[in-house]
Amino acid sequence: MPFSVSDRPALLQLWFAGPALQVEYDSLALNPEDRAREAARLSARKAYEWRVSRALQRRLLDPYRSSSLSHSAGHALWAASSLHEHLGVDLERIRAIDELALAELIAHDDEKRLLRTLQGQDRTRFFFRLWTLKEALVKAVGGDFPADMLRVGIRPGACITPAAGGVAAVAAGTWPDDVARALQMPLPKASEAAGMGGQQVAQQSNLAHQHSWHLIGLGDWHWHGLSAMIGDNWMMAVVWPGQDVPTPVRMFARQATPGQARSLPLEQSVVFGVGLQPEV
């Protein structure tokens, strides 16, 4: 199920930029709300992030019904949807941290078990998948950060779809290494069956388990989303609620640089739920 990466206006758009884009900042182009906040933002420690994000906001294609913004280390990621009332996005620079210690503060028991199956780079990447998905889910409905991080995330259920090679190769892809290794953990009942000689039952349960995780957010919606890397240093997530009547969602992703925009590869991708329409 490939993502759309066309130049045509799409229902779901992603725009990414780094510090270089702040040269396009124009205070005269700010909306009234941002103009009222401009002085305080420009005097803050990370004023350059304000300039980058507001310059990038001008790249969003009208019309859109909802939008969401995330900053990290001088970079910005905007998401916008012309269909969904609720939308959340998060961007994080991947870096060395104590994943298990932080997981105690923000992760559900099921998520902590997945993290403990991993080591090294796989654990770090999977932690940032969890973090970005959680923060995006909280932001999508204006929840309480960080208190609501424990209430949202991934839980056993159905279903997620593997992807690889960026936004154009979802259907033909394979699981990213961190996801594949985390989801190899058998369910408790499968482990018990194996202990009693039911190895075949355990293998079948484990296979099903690898395809049986879903997003859980705040409110009564069924949540859909995308988790992906941007290059080697960034993890991002975007989430949106399912509709009562299933509606295909076209997506494109762009990286903005001064005076230009080019396709943004979203790599090591995993789709939660359904609804990203192949390009016709």
N, C-alpha and C positions, 0 to 999 in steps of 0.2 A: 504494500500500500504506500507508494511513493508520495512524498510531499510535493506540492506544487512549488516550483521555483521560477515561475514566469514573471514577466515584467507587468502583467496586467494587474489592476487592483484586485486584491484577494480579501477574503473575509478575515483572515488572521495574518498579521504582519509583524515581523521582528526586525528591529534596527539596532545595530551594535556600533559603538565608536570609542576611540581612545582619546587621550589628551590633545592630540593634534587638531581635533575638530573645534576646540574652543575659539579658534580664529574666526569662526563663523557666528559667534555669539553676537546678537543684536538686541540691545535693551528695548529698542523701539518696537520689536516684534513680539514682546512679551504680552501675554494675556493680562487682564486687570488683576487677577489674583496673584500672579507671579510678580507683577510690577510692584505690588504692595509689599512683597517679601524680598525684593531684590537687594536692598541695602543690607539687610541682616545676612542674607546668604553670601553676598560678596565680601563681607567682613569676616566670614567664618574661615576656619582652618582649611577647609576643602573647597574653597571658592571655585577652583578650576573644575570640580565635578559639576557644580551648578551650571557653569558656562557650557560644558560639554553636553549635559543633558538637555539644556534649553535649545542649544543649536541643533541637537539631534531631533528634538521634538518637531522641528519644522520640516523634517523629512517624512513624517507620517502622512500617509495618503488618505484624503477625505473620500467619503464620509466614514467615520467610525463611531461606534456607540460607547465603547469603553476603552480605557488604556491603563497601563501599569508600567512603572519605572523602577529600575534597580541600578545602584551604583556599586562599584568595587574598584579600589585602587586606581582611581582616575579614569575608569572606563564606565560606560553607561549602556544599558539595554532597555529599549522601549518595546513594549508589545501593545498592539491595538487590534480590536475586533469590531467589525461592523454588525455583528450578529448578537454577541453575548453581552448581557448586562453586567456580569461579573467576570473578571479576568485578573490573574495574578502572574507576576514574573519575578524571578530572582536570578542574580548573577553573583558568583563568588570566584575569587582567585584561589586556585588550588595551592595549598601550602602545607608545610609540616605542622601538625597539631597533635594533641593527645586525643585521638578520636573516641576512645572508650570512656575517658573522663567526661568529655562533653556530651557523649551519648547518654550518660546518666542523668543529664539535665533536660534533654529534649527528646529522647527516643523512647518509644514503646518497647515492652519486653520482646516482642517478635522482632523488632528492628535491631535491638541490641544483640539478639542471638545471631542474626545474619552478619552483623559486623564482626562478631567474635570468630566467625569461620574464616575470616580473611586476614592477610598479613600485608605489610608494606604498602606498595602503590595501590593494590586492589582495595585495601581497607580505606586508604585516604580518599580515593575516587568515590567509593560507595558511600562514605560518610558525606561527602559534598553533594552527591545525588540526593541523599535523604534531606540534608539541610536545605538545599535549594527548593526541593519539592515542598517541604514543610513551610518554608517562609512564603513561597508563592501561594500556597493554599490559605494561609492566614491572611495575606494581603488581599486576596481575591474578594473577601467578604468584610474587610476592615476589622479583622479580629485583633486580639490582644497579643502583642509580641513583647516578650517571648513566652508568656504564660500558655498560650494556645498551641505552642509547638508540640506539646505532649499529646494533644487531642487529635492531631492530623498526621498524615503520612501514608505509609503503605501497610496493608494488612492482608492476611490470607483471604483469597476470594478469586474472582475471575475478572479480567484477564489482562496480561501485558503482551506486547508484540515486540520481537527483537528487530534491531536495525543496525546497519553498519555502512560505512562509506559515505556518510553524510545524508543530506535530506533527499537525495534522489534514489536511494537504494534500500528503502525500508523493507520491502517485501522479500528481497533476495538476500538479506543480510543474515548475520549470525549474532549471537549475544556478545556484547562487550565483555571482556574478561572478568571485570569486577562483578558484574551482574551474574554471569554464568556460574562463577565459583560460589557466590553467596547463595544462589538458589539451588545448589546441590545438596544443601542441608536437608535431611529427611524429616518429615513430620514425626512427632513423638509416636503416634500409633504405628507408623511404618517401621520405626526402630524396634518397637515391641514385637511386631510380627516377625521381623528378622531374627530376633532373639529366640523365638519359639520355632524356628525352622521355616518361617514363611518368607524366604528371601525374595521369591518372585513377587509376592504381594508388596513387599517393601520397595522393590525396584519400580513397580507400576505406580505406587503411591508417590514415590519420589519424582517420577517423570511428570505426573500430573501436577505436583507441587511446583515444578519449575515454571508452570504456565498459570499459576493460580494466585496472583497477587494483584490487588487493585488499590486505587487511591481512596482515602477517606478524608473528607474535609468537614468544615463547619456547615451547619444547615442540613437540609434534606435532599440535596442534589446528589446525583451520580457524577463523579468528577472524572474528566479526561485530562490528559497532559502529555508533555514531552520532556524528557530529560536528555541532555546532550552536552558534549564538550565543544568548546570553541578553541581550536588549536590544542596545545598541550597544557595550557595554564589556566583555563577557565571552565567552570561548570555552570550550566544554566538550566532553568526549568520554567515552563509556562504551563498554566492550568486553566481550564474553563469548565463550566458545568454542562452536562448533557441536556439536550432539549427534549421536551415532551414528544415532539415529532422529530425523528432523526433528520438532521440536515447536514449534508456534506460540507466540510470545512477545507477550503483551499488555503495554503500557507505559502508565503515566501519569506526568505531571510536575506538581509542585506547588511553589509558593512559600509559605513559612511566614512569617507575621508574628505578633506577640503576640496570642494568642487566636484567630487566624484562619488559614485556608489557602485559596489560590485557584489556579486553573489557571496553569501556568507555560508561556508560549509559548516554544517552541524554534524559532528562526528560522534562515534561511540553512542549512538542514539537508541533510546528505548521509548516506545509509545505506550501509554497507559490508556486503556479504553480504545475507542474507535472514532472515526470521523474525519481523518485527514485524507482529502480527496486526491487520487492520482491525477497527474496532468494529462489532459486530453490532447 
